Amino acid sequence: MINVENLTKLFQMGDSEVRALNDTTFNVNRGEMVAIMGPSGSGKSTLMSILGCLDVPTSGTYSLDGAAIEKMDDIELAEIRGCKIGFVFQQFNLLSRTSALENVMLPLTYAGIRGKEKQERALTALDRVGLSDRTHHTPSELSGGQQQRVAIARALVNEPAILLADEPTGMLDSKTGVEILDLFQNLHEENGQTVVLVTHDPFVARHTDRIIKLSDGQVVSDEVNYNPTKAGTPRPEEVM
């Protein structure tokens, strides 16, 4: 599904050259749920931009579902983003005066889907995240967790090859964050959705099948998590 080999990304900062990614190599198989983890400055934001086809590497190769991303132009990258990748961000990025249903339908509009099919697909996506009874509510009428569920439904509506989530619980309280992690696990386990979570939080990472750790732009460990944290498990500090 994802094949990254010897990925390097350089940025010019005045007279200095910054190496945000340095010979990074890893794979993600179809149907896996993987965490990419690292502290601030480790290169995970740069890596997410490349995995999400928002940027291209300076050198190395990135193959997504068999397509060589590093060889694509801006138009081709936009097409890949629209049909292969579902994005979930820390901030929900919903249109404030637009209903949940209309927010979820937006990617379908961009994809040229019209009429009854567009609405039916959006309703199905909202049902998958447990919000079939909130379709006509605007973001201001929804809790933070419900807003993130709308954002996840929007990411799923085009049936992407991968769901790419950047700190998806960062704006939520602990209890709601656990509920969102449960949702990702259910999508992964019940529907075979490939999920990549980008996070600095060890608790979030422990909900996945594999944990890839970055430091100074390099993969320093890539380990199978044989005992993922189960759905509904509270954070350790919440257990009295």
PyMOL commands that set and color helices and strands:
alter all, ss='L'
color gray80, all
select helices_A, chain A and resi 44-51+69-71+74-84+100-110+115-128+139-141+144-156+174-191+202-205+236-238
alter helices_A, ss='H'
color red, helices_A
select strands_A, chain A and resi 2-13+16-28+33-37+59-64+67-68+85-88+162-166+194-199+210-215+218-224
alter strands_A, ss='S'
color yellow, strands_A
deselect
rebuild
show_as cartoon
